[in-house]
């Protein structure tokens, strides 16, 4: 789903009675005693060590969870926290955001990066306001039908906001399962059917416990079972970890490299958007030309922003955020 920057997730969910079972009975598997022990160990650890994050608090609500899920994609928690707080203060309900222009969502997104997420969140809020009475839907299928919501986000919101039973596989969870069950240091680059089978086999049968397990395994991957410096000595399931028991063999796949930013089209796009966000009036071409010295790359980046719907060209060579 994303890089390891997506290092946290929402809340201890509602009780099992909060909703009907959302995983078909045919997909459920018996939970062996050893697996039940894993559930207890990880969930107990989570209860003691989970970070106090706003979207995890009892009064957070489903909209707070959804906003966090969009913002945390490829962005670390420390950067998300202030923007999430500002967003919820300005738009405490989906309908509040839906009444604003998409450009205001892009403006408020600030420097979180990947600003198309702001447009997708605005589109989802508009659909929630118009089709669901302003309330974030409970069911996975209805969530998945919202603009900009994929399989992971639908499962995460249903699980974390409503206590539904779903496998929730982000990079952190996939890494935990790769090491704990499969005995390899890193999961494959893309989620596989085998990983889904493993996640399903490990999923507790009880809805409330399943949602807690989803949040707890995600936090375990974020805080202890990290990509570069796993803290095996503090891990609640280290004694059962297949990778550690095998001697922590190094990953034999290709080396993982950090994403470059300086000098890329992404950097140019960010600078162009910064100028547009800072102005409530349309911005002339000359002001945009001043942000980057290389004209071909600058024009390519601006064209990409227009194509993505993040910028609107107007007459006489001026530009604005989408209305």
Residue pairs with C-beta under 8 A, 6 or more apart in sequence:
1 73
1 152
1 169
1 170
1 171
1 191
2 73
2 74
2 170
2 171
3 74
3 171
3 259
4 171
4 172
4 175
4 226
4 227
5 74
5 75
5 76
6 72
6 73
6 74
6 75
6 76
6 170
6 171
6 172
7 72
7 76
7 77
7 172
7 222
8 51
8 53
8 72
8 77
8 218
8 219
8 222
9 68
9 69
9 72
9 156
9 160
9 168
9 170
9 214
9 215
9 218
9 219
9 222
10 53
10 55
10 56
10 60
10 65
10 68
10 69
10 156
10 160
10 161
10 215
11 55
11 56
11 57
11 58
11 60
11 65
11 160
11 161
11 215
12 46
12 47
12 50
12 56
12 212
12 215
13 159
13 160
13 161
13 162
13 163
13 164
13 208
13 211
13 212
13 215
14 162
14 163
14 208
14 211
15 163
15 208
16 163
16 206
16 207
16 208
16 209
18 162
18 163
18 207
18 208
19 138
19 162
19 163
19 164
19 207
21 165
21 207
22 139
22 140
22 158
22 164
22 165
22 166
22 207
23 165
23 166
23 203
27 200
28 205
29 200
29 201
29 203
31 39
31 204
31 205
34 240
35 201
35 202
36 204
37 240
38 180
38 202
38 237
38 240
39 204
39 209
39 213
41 236
41 237
42 213
42 216
42 217
42 220
42 236
42 237
43 209
43 212
43 213
43 216
44 236
45 216
45 220
45 236
46 212
46 215
46 216
46 219
46 220
49 219
49 223
50 56
50 215
50 216
50 219
51 77
51 219
51 223
53 68
53 77
53 81
54 60
54 64
54 68
54 81
54 84
54 85
54 88
55 64
55 65
55 67
55 68
55 84
55 160
56 215
61 161
62 135
62 136
62 157
62 161
62 162
63 88
63 92
63 93
63 94
63 136
64 84
64 88
65 136
65 156
65 157
65 160
65 161
66 121
66 124
66 136
66 153
66 157
66 161
67 84
67 87
67 88
67 121
68 80
68 84
69 153
69 156
69 157
69 160
70 117
70 120
70 121
70 124
70 148
70 153
71 80
71 83
71 84
71 87
71 112
71 117
72 80
73 114
73 117
74 113
74 114
75 112
75 113
75 114
79 111
79 112
80 112
83 108
83 109
83 110
83 112
86 108
87 108
90 96
90 108
91 97
91 100
91 125
93 134
94 124
94 125
94 126
94 128
94 129
94 134
94 135
94 136
95 125
95 128
95 129
95 134
97 105
97 121
97 122
97 125
97 126
98 122
98 125
98 126
98 128
98 129
98 130
100 122
101 321
101 322
101 323
102 118
102 119
102 122
102 123
102 309
102 321
102 322
102 323
103 312
103 320
103 321
103 322
103 323
104 321
105 118
105 119
105 121
105 122
106 115
106 118
106 119
106 273
106 277
106 310
106 321
106 322
107 277
107 321
108 118
109 115
109 117
109 118
110 277
111 270
111 274
113 266
113 270
115 273
115 310
116 308
116 309
116 310
117 148
119 148
119 308
119 309
119 310
119 322
120 147
120 148
120 149
121 148
123 146
123 147
123 148
124 146
124 147
124 148
124 149
126 147
127 146
127 147
128 134
128 135
128 136
128 137
128 146
132 142
136 143
136 157
136 161
137 143
137 146
138 158
138 162
138 164
139 158
139 164
140 154
140 155
140 158
140 164
140 166
143 149
143 153
143 154
143 157
143 158
144 150
144 151
144 154
146 154
149 157
152 168
152 169
152 170
155 166
155 167
155 168
155 169
156 168
156 170
156 214
158 164
158 166
159 165
159 166
159 168
159 210
159 211
159 214
159 215
160 168
160 211
160 214
160 215
163 207
163 208
163 211
164 207
164 211
165 203
165 204
165 205
165 206
165 207
165 210
165 211
166 210
166 214
167 196
167 199
167 200
167 203
167 214
168 214
168 218
169 191
169 195
169 196
169 199
170 218
171 187
171 221
172 217
172 218
172 219
172 220
172 221
172 222
172 225
173 199
173 214
173 217
173 218
173 221
174 187
174 191
174 195
175 186
175 187
175 221
175 225
175 227
176 217
176 220
176 221
176 225
177 187
177 195
177 198
177 199
177 202
177 217
178 184
178 185
178 186
178 187
178 195
178 243
179 185
179 225
179 230
179 241
179 242
179 243
179 244
180 237
180 240
180 241
180 242
180 243
181 198
181 202
181 242
182 198
182 242
182 243
183 242
183 243
183 245
183 246
183 249
184 243
184 249
184 251
185 243
185 248
185 249
185 250
185 251
186 227
186 251
186 253
186 256
187 195
188 195
202 213
203 210
203 213
204 210
204 213
220 235
220 236
223 231
224 230
224 231
224 232
224 234
224 235
225 231
225 235
227 256
232 238
232 241
232 244
232 248
235 241
238 244
243 249
261 267
265 297
265 300
265 301
265 304
268 291
268 292
268 297
268 298
268 301
269 301
269 304
269 305
271 291
271 292
272 288
272 291
272 292
272 298
272 301
272 302
272 305
272 311
273 305
273 310
273 311
274 291
275 283
275 287
275 288
275 291
276 283
276 288
276 311
276 319
276 320
276 321
277 321
281 320
282 314
282 318
282 319
282 320
283 318
283 319
283 320
284 317
284 318
285 317
285 318
285 319
288 298
288 302
288 319
289 295
289 298
291 298
292 298
292 301
302 311
302 319
305 311
306 312
306 313
306 319
309 322
310 321
310 322
311 319
311 320
311 321
311 322
312 319
312 320
312 321
312 322
312 323
313 319
314 320
